[in-house]
Amino acid sequence: MNTIKKDFVTNPLINNIFLLRVDAVYDLACTKVSGIVQEKEYENIVEGGVNDYVQLREKPASKPNILQVERYIGEKYLDPLPVGKRCEIPLVLYVDRHLDQFVGAPMTFTFSGCTVLSKKYGDLDAEHSGLMTETIQIAYQQVTVVKKENEIIVPLWGFDRSGKKYQGIGQRHAAYDKNEIRKKRMEEMSRKWPERRSAKTDRQTKRGG
């Protein structure tokens, strides 16, 4: 018997953690990526006689899709996408749930047949401060989308609602400092009270002891 599969849309993928890889070498941190479209062009064919249905026939593409990539311009600026460049290797856009973990990303876009059309820089305004940006327009012929169906989500860290693990659950990313004084060393360096009291009590002082 056929089994009906349901999509409960639990733990949806967020849209603010992504990375664009150019020429399989350069990783670009982008502020915004738009224009991701999967589209085919069709022409209408009207049949003769009494027919309420319009036939659709696929026709050759008449225009490329445009991908817009917005980036900040800052320290150690890298420009692997100059105007007029034709990318021999497809551009790859990774979308993930956590930063710095794009290996095995749950969703990947691959853009083939890319050509850099233009580049627009942000406005300069002496009266209003802001961040310098550039917007790159890239024409691409085709985009392939790969989404992991059996994704295993491991949280970076979270509270254990059952209360059994006081340290929490998930991956922990604590920074380890080699020069940090550990608990055992702190106990050795800490002041220990002597077995005999060196201070005299009020009764001993009155007695002259």
N, C-alpha and C positions, 0 to 999 in steps of 0.2 A: 504494500500500500504506500501511496505517496504521503510524505510528511510535510505539513505546512510549516514553513519557517517564519518566525516573527522577529521583527526588529523593534526592540523595546527602547532604543535610543538612550541607553544608560551610559554614563560617563562620556558625553560628547567631546569631540576633539576641539581644543581652543584654537583661535586664529591669530594669536599674537606671539607665538614662538616659531620662527622659521629661519631658514638659511638658504641662500642661493649659491650654488657651486658653478663656477665658470671654468671651462676647459679642463675640468677634472683636477684642477690645481688650486684655484683661487676660491676662497670662501668669503662671501660678502655679507656683512650684516646690513640688512635693509630695514627701513622704517615702514614701508608699505609696498605691497605688490598687488596690482589689479590688472584686469583684462584677461583672466584665464577663462577661455571659452572653447567648448567643443561644439562645432557647428558644421553642417553640410548645407549646400545650396540646392534647391529644387525648383523646377519649373512646373507650372500648372498645365494640364492637358484636359480639355473639355471634350467629352465624347458626344457623338451625335445621337439623335433620338431622345427619348425620355430617360434621363439619368440624373439623379440628384447627387451623385458623387463625383468629385473632381479628382482625377488621377494625378499623382505626383511622380515625377521622374527626376532622378538626381542628375545634376549638371556639373560641369567642371567649376572649380572654385575661381571666382573672379577677383578676389581681394584677400590679402593675408590678414591674419589676426594680429592685434597689437597688444603687446605686453608692456605695462608701465611699471618701472622699478624706481622707487624713491629712496635716496640714500642721504645720510649726513656726510658733510665734508669736515674731517677733523685731522687729528694727529696721525701720522703714518698713512696718509691717504694713498689708496691703491686704485688704479683705473684700468682694469682689464677689458673694459667695454668702450673703446673709443668709437666715435661716429664713423660709420662705413664698414665696421668690422663684420665679416661673415664667419660665424662660428662653425668650425668643422666638427666639433664635439657638441652634442646636445647640452643645453642648460638643464640643471637639475635643481628643483626646489624641494627642500625637505620641510615637513611640518611635524612638529613633535610636541610632547606634553611637558618636557622639562628642558632646561637650558643645558648646552654642552653634552647632549646625549643624542646626537642626530644619527648615530650608527644604528641601523635597523629602525628608522623612523616609521611610525604607523601609517603615514601618508606621504607619497612622493609624486611630484609632477615632473615630467620629462618633456622639454620643448626641443623639437628638431627643426632644422632649416631656419636658423635664427640669423637675422641681419639687424645691426644697430642703425636705426633710422635717424634719430635726433637726440639731443641732450639739452635740457632746459634747466637753468640755474635759478635759485630762489631770488626774490626781490631783495634789494638792499635799501634799507630805510634808516635814516639817521635819527628819526624820532621814536622808533619802536624797535626794541631789541628782540632778537630771535636767533635761531640756529640756521646756519648755512646748509642748504640742501641742493640736490640735483635730481632731476627726473629724467630717466632714460626710457626712450620708446624703442621697443624691439619688435620687429616683425617675425612671426614664426609660422611655419606651415602646419604643424601638427603638435598636439599635446597628448601625452599618455599619462593616465592617472592609475596609480597602484595604491590600493588600500588593503591593509592587513585585516583579514576577516577574523582570525583567531588571535587577536591581540591580548597579551597578558599585561595587565596594568599593575605596576608595583609603585606605590606611593613613595615619595622621597622620605617623608616622615609624617607621622600623625599620632594622635592620642589613641591609646587602646581603650575602647569603650568598655570592654569587659573588666578592666582594672587589674588584669593579671600581670601585665608587663608595664612596670612603672616607667621604663626608659622609652616607651612608645613603640610604634610599629613602623615598618618600612625601612628604606635605606637611610643611613645616617651619614652625614658629611661633616663631621667634626674635624676642625683643623688641629693637627698634632704638631706641637712645638717640641723639638728635641731638648731645648734648654729649659723646658718647663719642669718645675720641682714637683715630683710625684708625692703621693701621700706618705710613702714610707720614709722618704728623705725629709719631709716636713715634720714628721714625728720625731726624727732624730735631732732636727735642729730646734724643735720647740723646747721651751723651758719645762723641766720636770721638777715637781715638788720633792724635796728631800724626805727621807723616811722620818727623821727627827725634826721637829719644829725648831727653827732658829729664833723666832720671835717669842718674847716672854709675855705671859699673861698678866693681867692686873694683880692677881693674887700673889704671883711670884715677885712682882715689883715691890709690893707692900711688905712682903716678908724679907726683902733684901736678897732674894735668891737669884 
